[in-house]
Amino acid sequence: PPGRKVLIVYAHQEPKSLNGSLKRVAVEELSKQGCSVTVSDLYAMQFEPRATRNDIVGCLHNSEEFNYGMETWEAYKRGALSNDLIEEQKKVQEADLLIFQFPLYWFSMPAIMKGWMDRVLVQGFAFEFPNCYDSGLLKNKLALFSFTTGGSKEMYAKGGISGDIRYLLWPMQHGIMHFCGVKVLAPHICFAPEYASEKERKEMLIAWAQRLKTLWKEEPINCSPEWYFK
């Protein structure tokens, strides 16, 4: 619906890739609906994935012994995080929906995107003990993981060699997004595009565009372990 804000966090090196096309389709389709869409193109931004002392501007809370979690929490409270983090947090804060678009690497997200999670979702901003899971600080937001795989759908079935694809979603969807209070929409998975024909790849893009047309009507997945492990 018009006025909704979407942040697409995108991790692929090549704009002509299927991931690049999926990102483009999302920007086009959501913009057509009157949403305002922002893209964080992590490789193009040369986003720093490492959580270091550089993320804190000025003096440390405890200069004797460096504790990243504690230091970023304190820095967040006094407005002393590095600019790149403040920028990303602003985008997250404004977004109604976060779309993560990436190729699956080693059963997980690429390092550059994991680094985005590590650095941006600071305590005080995204969660604050005991405010996590349903009371996480980013509640009222939605997230959707859209990704491509190397392996086929059969490989990622319950009885398949790689196990149910949902097992891999537990750390990403539950351990990160739900932990921060975000409600999660069903993932969008394009299996083995490298082995697909040109026609099948086109169909993957069409299916994504179709889904985006009615995305705002979707109910989030059930947040319990059953969804992942039943």
N, C-alpha and C positions, 0 to 999 in steps of 0.2 A: 504493500500500500504506500501511496505517496507520503513522503516525509520520514519513512523509515531509513535508518542509517546502517550501512553494511561495511565491515572491514574485511577485506580478503588478505590473509597473510599467505604469501605465495613463495614457494621455494623450488624454482627450477632454473637451470642455467640458460636454457634455450627457448626463446619465444615461439619458435615454430614447432615445439614439442606438443604432444597431446595435453600435457599439463598446462602449457601456455595457452592452448586453444580452449581448454576447459575454463581457465581463468577469464579469457576474453569473452566467452559465451556468458559467463556469470555477470561480468560487468555490463554487457549489452542488455541482457534480459532484465536484470534488476533495475538498470537505469531507465529502461522502457516503462517499467512499472511506476516510475517516479521516485524510486529510492535514491538516496545519495550514496555513492559507492567510493570507498577509498581502498587503494591497494598498497600494501607494504611488500614490495618486490625485494626480498631479502638479499638475493645475490647481486642485483643491480645496485642496491644500497650499500653493498659490501658490509652488511650487518655483522657486528662483532659477536660471535657466539660465546666467547669466554667470559665467565663471571670473575672479574678481578677488582683490585683496589681502585682502578680507573673509573669504576661506576659511581664512586663517591667523590663529590667535589669538596675540597677543603679538608678540614681536620677530621680525623677518625674519632669515633666515640671512645674506643679503647685502642691506643696505638701500641700497647704492649703485645697484644696477641690478636691477629686478624681473624674475625669471624664474619664471613660474608653475609649470612642471613641477618645477623644482628646489626651489622653496619648499614646494610641497605634499608632495613626497617627504620633505623634511627634517621638515616639520610632522607628517607621518604617523608618522615614527619616534619623535618625542618627544611624541606624543599631543596635538598642538596644532592639529588641524584644527577647523573650526567645527562646532557641534553637529549641524546638519542633515546634514552629510557623515558624521559618526560614526554617526548614526542609520541612514542608508541603508546604510553599509558593514556595520553589524551585521546588517541584514536580509539582505544579500547573503551574508555569511559563513555565516549559518545555513541558507540555502536550498539544497535539493538541485536545485530547478528554478526557473529564471527565465522568466516569460512576459512578453513585451513586447506590449501591446495598444494599437493606434493606427491612425489613418487615414494613408495614405501622402500626404505633402505633397511636391510637386516631386521625385518619385523618391526620397524619403528619409523619415526620421522627423520629426515636428514638432520645432521648435526647443527646446521645453521638455524633450522626451525626449533630444534630442542633448545638451542642457545637463546632463542627469542623467549621461549617459555621460562627458562632458568632466570633470565635477567629482567624481563618485563613484569612477571607476576609476583611482585615484591610483597612481602608481609606488610600489612597496613594498607596496601592498595587492593590486593586480590583476596586476601584472607586475613584473619586476625584471630588467633586462638582465643576462645573456643569457637569463633565464627568461621566454620568451614563446612563443607558439604552443603546441606540445605540452607545453612545460614551464612555461607560464603559471601564475601562483599560484592561479588559481581552478579548477584541474583537479578532476575528480570532480563537477563540476556540469554540469547540462544547461541549455540555453536554447532557447526557441521564440519565433519572431516571428509574431504573429497580427495581421493588418492588413486594412484595407479599401482598395479603390482607387476612383478616379473612373472610370477607363477599363475597358473590357470585357476579357474574357479574350483575345479575338481581337487586340486592340490590343497586348497584352503577350505575344504569341507570337513565336517566333523570326523569322518573316517579317513580323511586324506593325509598325506605325508606331512603337511605343514600344520595340520590341526585347524579347527574352526577359526576363520578370520576374526570372529568376535573376541577370541582370547587376546589377540593383539591390541584390540581397541580398549581393553580394560585400563592399561596404564595411561593412555592418552585421554580417553573420554571420561573415565571415572577418576583416575588418580590426579589429573590436572584440571580439566574443565569442571566436573561435578564438585571437586574439592573446593573450587573457588565460587561455588553457588550457581554456576552456569547450567542451564538446561540444554540437553543435547538432542539434536535431531538425528534421525537414522543416517548412518554414513552413506556416502555415495562412492561406490567402488567400481573402477574400470579395470577388469582383470586382463592381464597380459596383452596390452596394446601392441607391444613389439611383434607379437605373433599374429596380430589381426590383419585382415585385409583392409584396403583403403575404405571399402564400403562399410565394413564393421566399425572402423574408427569414426566414420561420419555418423553412423547410428549411435555411437556412444555420446557424441556431442549433441545430437538431436534429443536423446533421452534425458540428458542433463538440462537442456533448455526447457523441455517439457516439464520436468520436475520443478524447476524454478518458478514456472508460471503459477503453481498452486502451493508453493513452499510455505507461505504464511498461514495456510490452513492446517498444516501438519501438526500433530501432537508430538511432543518430545518422547523419546524412548523412556521406558521404565528404568529408574535410576538404580535398581537393586542388582546384586550380583547374578540374579536369575537370568537377566537379559543376556549376560555374557557367557554363563557357564551351565545353563540348564540343559 
